[in-house]
């Protein structure tokens, strides 16, 4: 037996557009109020059976009497109004049976012209919105499919292609909405994880490529240490690292940044969602596999796919807060504290400079006001 969704997809587009509009729901509510029907769901079921032709038009009055216990007169009058207000506009779909039925019960089809005009207007608006969304999707899909095509290769080719994806096209993946693309990215994650487990240099290469990504995210320039910079992927990572350092961070830290950062406040909700996924990608990649602690391996991912939903991740509850390599909660304190009293605040820290990326080294230098010479001296100490 076909599902309701499958039945809807088989209907003429005109009827689908009408059912997607608010007018149909308003007509149903008005008819229920007019005839004292408290069980709106029952009336909705009758309307659906009519549209799907599971209930013959000439049986409408009988169905109303059976559902609501109305007298034959009241059932007939309600049947006429349902036919006129709801079905008459689709009379060609019913092969003229609607108009005939209304007349057979003493109704006048001219009484329902205002309803027909309202439905025509609603259908036109729904159609325009649908076509706009379809056009926008068509514009986006070639770009995303071109990016996705890069990942359909063998393992050796993937080692060459993946850095290009992370450097030039990562936002296409982070903004993927269709189930088709999400499934492809899910498979791609499996390939990435397999290659990263075999070769840590491959992981480092992807990390470096991400730090060099020049794709724009947002319309307004962002401020980092008093400098106005372009809102590109590399600079968003730089901003986060400057504020929170290079330690493994929890969802609480991520939520704090997304909520309180003045730079983030300039983003639209959709851009903010993509930024959240970018930072999750950064965490999954840089701290692999520690950053995925608490999740079963089958749910590991490098590129986030919204498997659990963005809102669920950042409502103040940590679904799987990563642990530090020592098994303790990752620090939420900014690692790059500013110098005080002219003395470096980093003297007593054990810092692995060899494993810091260029963008992390730059953020470290700026946060501690170090010159190139001071930085080199610190690295050699």
N, C-alpha and C positions, 0 to 999 in steps of 0.2 A: 504494500500500500504506500502510495506517495505521501511524503511529508507535506505539511502546510507550506513550507518554503519552496518545495519543488512545484507544488500546485501554483503558487504565486508566480513563479518564474515562467510558467506556461501561459499565463494570461496575456492578452494584448497589452502593449506598453501603455496605452491610454488608460486602461483600468489600473495597472500598476501605479501609474503616476497619481491617479485619483485616490487610491488607497493609501498612498504615502502622504497625502495632504491632510490638513487639519479639518477640512470641511466634512469629510465622511464621519469622523468622530463626533463633530458637533451635531450633525443630522441625527445620528444615533441617540445622542443624549437628549436632544429636543423631542424626538419621538417617544422616548421612554418617559419623559416628564409629562408629555401631552396625554399619554394613555395610562399613566399611573403604574408604569412598570418599574419595579424596584430591582429586579434582577437583570441588569444591563448585559451581563455576560450571555444570558440566554438569547437575548435579542441579537447580540453580536454573532452568536452561533448561527442563527437563522439567516442573517445577512451573508455570512461566509458561505453557508450551504447554497444560497441562491447564486452567488458569484461563481462558485466552483461547479455549479449545475448539479450539485448533489441533491437539491430540492427543486422540483419543477415549479415554474411560476404559478401555474394554476392550482398548486397545492399550498400556496402561501397562507391563505386564510385558515385552512385546516391546521397548519403547523402553529399558527398564532394561538388558536383556540386550545390546542393541546398543551402548549407551553405555559399559557397564562390563565387558562380557565375562563376566557372571555365569552360573552354571548356571540351568536353568529353575526349580529349586526355590528357589534364593536370590533370583532375580528375582521369583518369585511372592510370596515372603514380604515382600520390600521393597515390592512394589506394594501389598500389603495394608496395610502400615504407613503408606505415603504416603497411601493412600486414607482410612484410618481417622483418622490423626493430623492430616492437612492438609485433606482434602476433605469429610469426612463432615458437618461443621457446615454446609456449603453444599449439601447433597444436594437441597434444593428447586430450587436454581439448575441442577443437573444432572438434574432430573426423576427423581430416585430411582435413578439409575444407579450412584451410589457404593455404596449399601448392597447393591444386587444384585451388584455386582462383588466386594465383600468376601466375601459369602456364597458366590459361585461358586468362589472360591479357598480355601474352607474357613475363612475368618476369622469372628470374632464381633464384631459392632458394639458389644456391651456392653463390650468391652475398652478402648474408646476414649472412654468417658464423661468421664474426668478431663481428657483433652485438650480435649474439647468445652467443658467448664466453664471451663478456663483461657482458651480463645479467646473465650468469651462475655464474660468479665471484661475481657480486653484490648480487645475491640471496644467495650464500654461506656465504658471509660476514654478511648479514642481519640475516640469520638463526643462525649463530654462536652467534651474539650479542643477539638475542632473547632468545636462549637457556641459555645463561649466565645469563641474567636478570631473567628468570624463575627459574633457579637453586638458585640464590641468594634470590629470594622471598620465595622459599620453605624452605630455611634455616631459614629465619626470622619468617615466619608465625607460626611454632610450638611454638616458644618462646612467641610471642605475644598472640597467642590463649590460651596458658597455663595461662598467666597473666590475660587475659580477662575472663577465666573460673572462676577466683576468684570472679568476680563481679556478677555472675549469681546466686544469692541467695536471700533469703527473708531478710526483714529489720533487724531482730535480728542477723542473721548470718552475714549480711553486717557490722554491728558494730564490729564484730570480725575480718572479713577479710580485711576491708578497710585499717586499719593501716599497715597490712602486705604489701598491694599493694604500699602504699606510702613510706614504708621503704625499700622495696626490688625490686620492679618492675616498678617504676614510669616512667623510661626512655622508657620502651616498649610502654607505652601509649603516651608519648610525641613525639615518633618517628613514630606513626601510620600514614600510608599513604593511605591505601586502604579505599574505601568508606564503606565497610562492618564494618571495625573496628571503623571508625569515627562514624557510626550510633550507634554502641554498646556503645561507650564512651559518646555519646550525651545522651543516655538513662541513663547511669551510673551517669552522672552529675545531672540528675533530682533526682535520688535516694539520692546522696550526699547532694544536696541542701535541700531536704525534711528533712533528718535526722539532718542536721546542724541547720535548723530552729527550730527543736523540742528540740535539746540538744546541747548547746554550748560546753559541755565537749567533745562531739564527735568531734567537730571541733578542739578543742585544742589537742585531741589525734592524729588527722591526722597531725596537725602542728608539734607536737613533733616527730612523726614518720618520717616526711620529713627531719627534722634537723639531724636525725640519719642515713639517707640514705648513704650507702657506694658505690653506683654504680659509676663507672668511666665515666667521660665525658671529652674526650680529651686525648691526648697522652703525653703532657708535664706537668711537675709539675708547680704549680702556687705559686706566692709570696704573702704572706699576712703578713704585718707588719714585713718584713725582714725575714720571715720564709718560707722555701721551703716545700710546702705541696702537697699531692696527689690531682689530679684533680677529686675529687669525689663530688657528689651532695652536701653533707654537707658543704664542703669547698667552693664551689661556692656561696652558700647562705651566708656563713660566710664572704666571700670577699665582696659581695654586701652590706651586713648589716654593715660591718666595714666602708665602704666608705660613705654610705648614711643613716645609722641609721635605726631606726624602725618605722619612720613615714610613713604614706601612701604616695606613690610616684606616679608621673604621667608618662605617656608614654615618655615625654621629658627626664625625668631622666633616664628611662630605655634605651632610645635611646643613651643618652650620655654615659652610662656605656658600652653598646655594641660597641660603636664606638671608645671610647677613652681608655678603660682599656687595659693595657699591657698584662694582663692575657688572656683576650678575643681574642686579636690579634693572639694568638697561635692556635686558633681553626680553623677548616675547616668551610666553609660556612654552611654545614649541621649541624655541631656541634654547631655553633653559633645560628642557628635557634632553635635547641633544648634547648639551654641555655635561649634564649629569652622566650620560652614557659614555661621553669621551673620557671623563675622569675615572669611571669604572673600568673602561678599557685600559687606561694608563695603569691603574692598580693591578688589574688582572695580568697585564703584560710584564710590568716591571718586577712585580713580586711573585711571579709564577714559581712554584705552585702554592707558596704560603698564602697568597692573597685569596685563594679559593678554599681555604680551610673551613671546615664546617659543612661543605656541600658534598654530596655523593659524586663520584667521578662522572656519572652519566649526565650531571647537570653543570659540569664545568663549561665555561665559555670564556673566550678571549674578547670577542666583540659582543657586547650585550645585545640581547634580542627582546628585552621586555618580557621575559618568560613569566615573571611574577607581577609585572606591572609597575610602572614608575611611581605612582602614588603610594603603593604599598611599601616600596623600598624606603621612601623618605617621609614617613609620618612620625618620626621620632623613635620608631622601634627598629632594632637591628635584626634582620632576618638571618644573617650569617656574618656577623662582624668578624673580620679576619683577625687572626692572632699574629703576634710577632713571632719571629723564628724561635724565641724562647718559650712560646706557648702562652705568653701574657698578652693582655689587650694592648694593641698598638697605641703608642703615645699620641695624645691629642694636642700636645704643646708644640708650638712652632719651633722648629729646630734651629732656624737661622735668626737667633736673637741679635739685636743691634749691639754694637760695642758701647760700653759705658766707661766714663773716666779716661778715655783715650786708650784703654787697653782692650785687646781683642777678647770677645766673649767666647772664643773657640779654643782657648789655650788648653783647657782641661778636657775637651771632647776627643773621643777616639773616632776619627772620621776616615772612612775608606775612600780616599780620593780616586784611587785607581778604578773604582766601580761607579763613579759619578759621571753622568753624561755632561757634554758641554753646556747644555742649558742649566743643569743643576749647579755646575761649577760657577757659571755666571751669576745665578741667583744667590749663591753662597757669597760670592765676592761683593755683590751689591748690598746684601743685607748686613754684611759686616764691614762695609766701607774699606775693602782691601784693594790695594794696588796690585798690578801684575807681579811686581817684585815681592810684595808681602805674601801674596798667594803662593808664589814659587818657594819662598822660604818656609812657609807653613807646610807645604807638601813634602819638602825635603827633610823636615824636622822629625 
